[in-house]
Amino acid sequence: MKKIISSFNNNNSKNIFDLFSTDYQKLNNYNDFEKIIQTYTKRLGKINSNEFWFEGEKGNCYLLEFDNAIMVLIVKLSKENNRV
């Protein structure tokens, strides 16, 4: 989570994209991903705090508090180098 938060707050979408599995990266265009992250950072602001909420069926749930919103992020690690 530290790397995701740091990368998000520093507008480094490449670091976040690189955390995803190679299967995800093959199926999804980085430029589109970058635009989505840029939109989120403009609308939500920086992540100020995070808290592990619970382990769910789809992955670990984290409660994120931004400058302008609160959001739940679900992270599921794959067997491939513990990637998202």
LONUZA-340972 format. One record per residue: chain; x, y, z of N, C-alpha, C, O, CB in turn. Coordinates in pm, 1 decimal, always signed. Atoms other than C-alpha are relative to their C-alpha. Glycine has a CB too. Layout:
N
(A; (X; Y; Z); (X; Y; Z); (X; Y; Z); (X; Y; Z); (X; Y; Z))
...
END
This chain:
84
(A; (+81.6; -119.5; +0.0); (+0.0; +0.0; +0.0); (+85.6; +125.5; +0.0); (+48.5; +226.1; -60.4); (-92.6; +0.0; +119.3))
(A; (-85.4; -119.1; -5.5); (+285.6; +239.4; +72.9); (+42.5; +43.7; -139.0); (+42.6; +163.0; -169.6); (+123.5; -26.6; +86.1))
(A; (-44.2; -33.7; +135.5); (+408.6; +220.1; -286.5); (-115.1; +55.1; -82.8); (-96.7; +149.2; -159.9); (+60.2; -123.0; -69.0))
(A; (+117.1; -49.1; +73.8); (+58.8; +266.8; -427.9); (-31.6; +142.8; +42.0); (-53.0; +229.3; -42.9); (-122.9; -91.7; +23.7))
(A; (+33.6; -133.3; -50.2); (-9.4; +567.8; -205.7); (+104.7; +102.6; -40.3); (+70.8; +211.6; -86.5); (-14.2; -2.5; +151.7))
(A; (-107.9; -91.3; +37.7); (+329.5; +727.3; -266.5); (-4.9; +31.3; -149.8); (+9.6; +146.7; -190.1); (+136.8; -60.4; +37.3))
(A; (+5.8; -19.6; +145.6); (+298.7; +676.7; -642.5); (-120.4; +84.2; -38.1); (-109.6; +172.5; -123.2); (-5.3; -135.3; -73.1))
(A; (+120.6; -77.4; +28.9); (-57.1; +812.1; -647.7); (+20.0; +146.0; +38.2); (-10.6; +235.9; -40.3); (-121.1; -58.4; +74.6))
(A; (-17.8; -137.0; -47.8); (+32.0; +1118.8; -441.5); (+106.2; +76.7; -77.9); (+105.3; +199.8; -79.7); (+36.2; -1.4; +146.0))
(A; (-103.6; -64.4; +81.0); (+333.6; +1187.2; -665.0); (-30.5; -6.6; -149.4); (+57.2; +16.5; -232.6); (+134.4; -64.4; +27.2))
(A; (+45.1; +8.3; +139.9); (+133.5; +1140.7; -987.3); (+87.9; -91.4; -84.2); (+117.0; -60.5; -199.7); (-2.7; +138.4; -62.3))
(A; (-84.0; +94.7; +71.5); (+347.6; +842.8; -1086.1); (-81.6; -123.7; -34.9); (-69.9; -227.8; +29.9); (+124.2; -38.0; +83.9))
(A; (+87.7; +109.9; +39.3); (+96.2; +622.0; -1262.8); (+77.6; -120.0; -52.7); (+28.7; -232.7; -45.2); (-98.2; +47.2; -104.8))
(A; (-82.2; +110.8; +51.9); (+375.4; +413.0; -1420.4); (+35.9; -97.3; +112.1); (+31.0; -218.7; +91.9); (+129.1; +54.2; -66.6))
(A; (-31.6; +87.6; -113.4); (+478.6; +279.0; -1077.9); (-121.0; -84.4; +39.3); (-106.4; -201.9; +73.0); (+47.8; +83.2; +120.4))
(A; (+121.4; +74.6; -34.3); (+118.7; +178.4; -1008.3); (-28.3; -104.6; -106.8); (-56.7; -220.0; -74.9); (-120.9; +95.3; +15.7))
(A; (+25.7; +92.2; +111.2); (+72.1; +21.1; -1352.1); (+95.1; -119.5; +5.8); (+54.7; -232.7; -20.8); (+14.4; +73.0; -135.3))
(A; (-99.5; +107.2; -6.8); (+392.6; -180.4; -1304.9); (-29.6; -101.6; +110.4); (+24.3; -212.3; +107.7); (+137.3; +59.1; +21.6))
(A; (+36.8; +92.8; -106.3); (+241.7; -339.3; -991.5); (-100.5; -105.8; -46.5); (-114.1; -211.1; +15.8); (-57.4; +76.8; +117.2))
(A; (+99.6; +93.2; +51.0); (-27.7; -509.5; -1198.1); (+67.2; -117.4; -70.7); (+179.9; -106.4; -118.9); (-96.3; +71.5; -95.4))
(A; (-52.3; +119.9; +65.7); (+21.4; -857.5; -1339.5); (+25.9; +27.5; -148.0); (-31.3; +119.5; -206.5); (-98.1; -118.0; +16.2))
(A; (-29.3; -16.1; +142.8); (+162.7; -894.3; -1688.6); (-125.0; -26.5; -84.0); (-141.3; +33.7; -190.1); (+114.3; -94.8; -43.0))
(A; (+125.4; +24.8; +72.1); (-175.9; -1034.2; -1799.2); (-84.2; +127.3; -6.1); (-138.9; +161.4; -111.0); (-80.0; -113.8; +67.5))
(A; (+74.5; -125.9; -3.6); (-344.7; -711.2; -1688.7); (+64.5; +102.1; -92.6); (-4.0; +170.7; -168.5); (-7.0; +55.0; +143.8))
(A; (-71.9; -98.4; +80.8); (-76.2; -501.3; -1855.2); (-15.8; -27.4; -149.5); (-20.4; +66.3; -229.2); (+148.0; +0.5; +37.4))
(A; (+18.5; +34.3; +141.7); (-118.9; -689.3; -2184.6); (-138.5; +38.1; -49.1); (-155.7; +77.4; -164.5); (+23.1; -149.1; -22.0))
(A; (+138.6; -26.0; +37.9); (-494.3; -636.8; -2183.9); (-40.2; +146.4; +10.0); (-140.0; +187.3; -49.4); (-90.8; -81.3; +85.3))
(A; (+37.2; -139.3; -25.5); (-495.5; -272.3; -2074.5); (+111.0; +94.8; -43.6); (+228.5; +74.3; -13.3); (-31.7; +20.9; +148.8))
(A; (-93.0; -98.4; +53.3); (-330.8; +22.0; -2241.2); (+48.3; +93.7; +110.2); (-32.2; +147.8; +186.1); (-65.6; +79.9; -112.9))
(A; (-55.0; -87.6; -104.4); (-96.0; +222.4; -2018.1); (-50.6; +143.0; -14.0); (-82.1; +206.8; +86.4); (+152.7; -1.3; -4.8))
(A; (+43.5; -139.6; +18.9); (-198.4; +556.1; -2171.7); (-140.9; +22.3; +54.1); (-169.1; +127.1; +112.2); (+5.0; +38.1; -148.9))
(A; (+135.3; -10.4; -55.5); (-563.3; +490.7; -2081.0); (+4.4; -4.6; +152.7); (-65.6; +71.1; +220.0); (-89.8; -113.5; -54.3))
(A; (-15.9; +10.9; -144.6); (-460.5; +386.2; -1730.3); (+51.2; +131.7; +58.0); (+2.0; +178.2; +160.8); (+96.1; -115.2; +35.3))
(A; (-57.4; -126.6; -45.8); (-253.7; +703.6; -1692.5); (-105.5; +109.9; +4.7); (-109.1; +188.4; +99.4); (+115.5; +42.2; -91.1))
(A; (+106.8; -100.9; +3.0); (-551.5; +920.4; -1792.2); (-97.4; -18.6; +115.8); (-144.2; +78.7; +175.0); (-75.8; -6.4; -133.2))
(A; (+91.0; +28.6; -111.5); (-769.9; +747.7; -1533.3); (+61.4; +47.0; +131.2); (-5.5; +112.4; +211.2); (-32.4; -151.1; +7.0))
(A; (-67.8; -40.8; -123.4); (-514.2; +802.5; -1256.2); (+6.6; +152.4; +9.2); (-15.4; +208.4; +116.5); (+142.4; -60.4; +6.4))
(A; (-5.4; -145.9; +0.3); (-472.3; +1168.4; -1358.1); (-136.2; +60.3; +35.4); (-144.1; +159.0; +108.5); (+46.5; +51.2; -137.0))
(A; (+135.4; -46.9; -31.3); (-849.9; +1215.7; -1343.5); (-29.1; -17.6; +148.8); (-82.9; +72.2; +213.7); (-105.1; -75.9; -84.7))
(A; (+20.0; +23.4; -143.9); (-862.7; +1057.7; -997.4); (+76.9; +100.4; +84.2); (+21.8; +155.1; +179.7); (+42.8; -141.9; +37.4))
(A; (-79.6; -91.8; -82.5); (-581.1; +1275.2; -863.5); (-57.6; +141.6; -5.1); (-55.8; +212.5; +95.5); (+147.3; +0.9; -46.9))
(A; (+59.8; -133.6; +10.3); (-749.0; +1591.6; -993.9); (-128.1; +10.5; +81.6); (-151.4; +110.8; +149.1); (-28.8; +34.0; -146.0))
(A; (+129.8; -5.0; -67.9); (-1089.3; +1503.8; -850.9); (+8.5; -31.3; +148.7); (-59.6; +31.4; +229.8); (-95.0; -96.1; -65.3))
(A; (-2.7; +47.9; -138.0); (-993.9; +1327.0; -528.2); (+104.1; +68.7; +87.2); (+88.1; +76.5; +209.0); (+24.7; -146.7; +1.2))
(A; (-110.1; -55.5; -77.0); (-672.8; +1501.0; -426.1); (+94.4; -110.0; +44.5); (+91.4; -220.7; -9.2); (-52.2; +77.3; +120.8))
(A; (-98.5; +96.5; -49.8); (-396.5; +1324.6; -234.2); (-62.5; -94.0; +102.6); (-162.1; -61.3; +167.1); (+120.2; +73.0; +61.9))
(A; (+42.0; +94.7; -103.4); (-439.7; +1018.2; -15.1); (+64.8; +43.3; +130.9); (+187.2; +51.8; +140.6); (+39.4; -148.2; -37.1))
(A; (-49.4; -47.0; -129.3); (-407.7; +1135.4; +344.8); (+16.1; -112.4; +102.0); (+102.8; -106.1; +189.2); (-93.3; +104.7; +55.1))
(A; (-11.0; +111.5; -92.6); (-464.3; +809.0; +528.0); (-60.2; -124.8; -62.0); (-141.4; -117.5; -154.2); (-68.9; +32.5; +133.1))
(A; (+56.0; +126.4; +44.3); (-539.1; +442.8; +474.1); (-10.0; -92.9; +119.9); (+65.9; -83.0; +216.3); (+85.9; -63.4; -112.9))
(A; (+20.5; +94.7; -109.2); (-665.0; +165.7; +693.6); (-43.8; -132.8; -60.4); (-135.4; -137.7; -142.4); (-105.8; +53.1; +102.9))
(A; (+45.5; +132.2; +41.4); (-687.2; -208.0; +633.8); (-137.3; -20.1; +59.8); (-157.6; -1.4; +179.8); (+99.2; -113.1; +44.5))
(A; (+137.0; +13.7; -45.9); (-1055.0; -279.8; +655.5); (-33.1; -145.8; +27.2); (-67.7; -182.3; +139.5); (-96.7; +58.3; -102.3))
(A; (+24.1; +142.9; -18.7); (-1101.6; -652.7; +597.5); (+47.5; -76.6; -122.9); (+69.5; -19.7; -229.8); (-150.0; -27.6; +26.6))
(A; (-35.4; +87.7; +111.4); (-1003.8; -946.3; +381.7); (-129.8; -53.9; -57.9); (-204.6; -125.1; +9.2); (+95.7; -117.0; +45.5))
(A; (+123.9; +41.1; +64.0); (-1282.8; -1006.6; +135.1); (+23.0; -108.8; -102.8); (+136.1; -151.2; -126.6); (-66.9; +118.2; -64.8))
(A; (-5.2; +104.6; +102.1); (-1361.0; -1263.2; -128.7); (+81.6; +43.6; -121.2); (+150.6; -38.1; -182.2); (-141.0; -38.0; -43.4))
(A; (-70.2; -52.4; +117.9); (-1216.6; -1040.7; -402.5); (+139.8; +51.1; +31.2); (+215.2; +82.1; -61.0); (-80.4; +110.9; -62.0))
(A; (-132.3; -48.5; -38.1); (-907.6; -931.2; -205.1); (-6.3; +76.8; +130.7); (-109.0; +78.2; +198.5); (+58.6; +88.1; -110.2))
(A; (-6.2; -80.6; -121.9); (-797.2; -710.1; +81.9); (-61.8; +136.6; -25.3); (-34.0; +200.6; -126.7); (+145.8; +14.9; +48.9))
(A; (+68.8; -128.4; +13.9); (-1011.2; -401.5; +134.9); (+66.8; +103.5; +90.6); (+90.7; +79.5; +208.9); (-151.3; -13.9; +34.5))
(A; (-61.2; -111.0; -73.0); (-854.4; -72.6; +239.7); (-90.1; +121.2; -11.5); (-144.3; +149.9; -118.3); (+142.5; +31.6; -53.8))
(A; (+74.5; -124.9; -0.5); (-1034.5; +243.4; +337.7); (+100.4; +112.8; -20.7); (+192.2; +129.7; +59.6); (-81.2; +18.6; +133.5))
(A; (-90.7; -109.7; +32.8); (-860.2; +542.8; +177.4); (-71.0; +133.1; +21.2); (-184.8; +151.2; -22.2); (+51.0; -12.0; -145.9))
(A; (+52.7; -134.4; -18.7); (-916.1; +903.2; +284.3); (+82.6; +95.1; -85.4); (+203.6; +108.3; -67.0); (+2.7; +42.1; +150.8))
(A; (-61.5; -97.0; +89.6); (-839.2; +1161.2; +16.0); (-31.1; +140.9; +49.2); (-105.8; +158.4; +145.5); (-49.5; -19.7; -145.5))
(A; (+33.9; -138.9; -31.1); (-847.4; +1540.8; +30.6); (-149.0; +25.5; -17.6); (-210.4; +97.2; +61.4); (+80.2; +95.7; -88.4))
(A; (+137.1; -32.5; +37.1); (-1192.0; +1538.4; -130.3); (-97.6; -116.8; +2.0); (-211.1; -102.6; -43.4); (-0.3; +59.0; -134.0))
(A; (+88.9; +116.8; +3.7); (-1336.9; +1190.3; -80.7); (+53.3; -111.3; +89.6); (+165.4; -105.3; +140.2); (-15.9; -51.6; -144.7))
(A; (-38.3; +123.7; -67.3); (-1328.5; +854.9; +93.9); (-35.6; -113.3; -95.0); (-142.0; -111.4; -156.9); (-72.1; -16.3; +140.6))
(A; (+20.3; +107.1; +96.3); (-1295.7; +535.7; -109.5); (+49.8; -132.0; +57.5); (+141.0; -134.4; +140.2); (+71.6; +31.6; -132.3))
(A; (-48.8; +133.2; -33.5); (-1257.6; +161.4; -62.7); (+79.5; -51.5; -119.7); (+31.7; -48.4; -233.1); (-118.1; -97.3; +36.8))
(A; (-86.0; +57.8; +102.6); (-971.4; +5.0; -258.8); (+14.2; -148.4; +30.0); (+45.8; -186.7; +142.7); (+140.0; +71.0; -4.9))
(A; (-15.5; +144.8; -16.3); (-964.9; -371.5; -313.0); (+126.1; -42.3; -72.4); (+141.4; -17.6; -192.1); (-124.5; -77.9; -54.0))
(A; (-128.2; +44.0; +54.9); (-619.9; -521.8; -367.2); (+7.1; -151.6; +11.1); (-9.6; -208.2; +119.1); (+120.3; +67.4; +74.2))
(A; (-15.7; +145.2; +0.8); (-572.2; -882.8; -469.5); (+135.4; -31.6; -61.4); (+162.9; +4.8; -175.7); (-116.2; -70.3; -78.8))
(A; (-132.5; +36.3; +49.0); (-220.6; -1018.4; -503.7); (-7.7; -128.5; -80.3); (-80.6; -221.5; -45.8); (+99.1; -15.3; +116.4))
(A; (-9.5; +122.0; +80.2); (-141.5; -1272.0; -772.3); (+124.1; -77.7; +42.5); (+206.8; -27.7; +118.7); (+4.8; +33.1; -152.3))
(A; (-115.8; +82.8; -31.1); (+110.2; -1551.8; -747.4); (+124.7; +52.9; -69.4); (+236.3; +20.0; -29.3); (-25.6; -145.0; -40.7))
(A; (-110.9; -54.5; +79.3); (+328.5; -1363.8; -998.4); (+65.8; +114.0; +76.4); (+24.3; +229.3; +64.2); (-49.6; +49.1; -139.2))
(A; (-76.8; -101.2; -73.3); (+572.3; -1179.7; -770.8); (-86.0; +87.4; +90.4); (-57.2; +205.5; +109.3); (+74.2; +87.3; -97.1))
(A; (+90.1; -76.1; -89.0); (+291.8; -1074.1; -536.5); (-50.2; +128.3; -65.0); (-55.3; +233.6; -1.5); (+71.5; +34.1; +130.8))
(A; (+52.9; -117.2; +71.4); (+152.7; -838.4; -796.6); (-148.1; +14.4; +21.2); (-217.1; -79.6; +60.5); (+29.4; -9.4; -148.5))
(A; (+140.8; -32.6; -16.2); (-183.7; -671.9; -785.8); (-80.6; -66.5; -109.2); (-202.7; -51.6; -113.6); (-22.1; +151.5; -1.7))
END
